[in-house]
Amino acid sequence: MIGDYDISFHLATGKYITDTGTINHSIDPFSFTSTNPMSTTAWLADVISIRGRCVKEDVSNLE
């Protein structure tokens, strides 16, 4: 079974997409050594994850 355990990448990608309003198809902005295009096959899940995390942090600040 192959799993995707890089939650930090997905949260960073979701934040990048929500901040810029675009899906990056150029060189991966989070990699220092890669010259390959960024893989954004799960972009919608990334955006939902970062939105959910932001809502959770906002609610916890109210307590």
Sequence and secondary structure as in RCSB ss.txt:
>XXXX:A:sequence
MIGDYDISFHLATGKYITDTGTINHSIDPFSFTSTNPMSTTAWLADVISIRGRCVKEDVSNLE
>XXXX:A:secstr
      HHHHHHHHHHHHHHSS   SB TT SS  SB   TTHHHHHHHHHHHHHHHHHHHH 
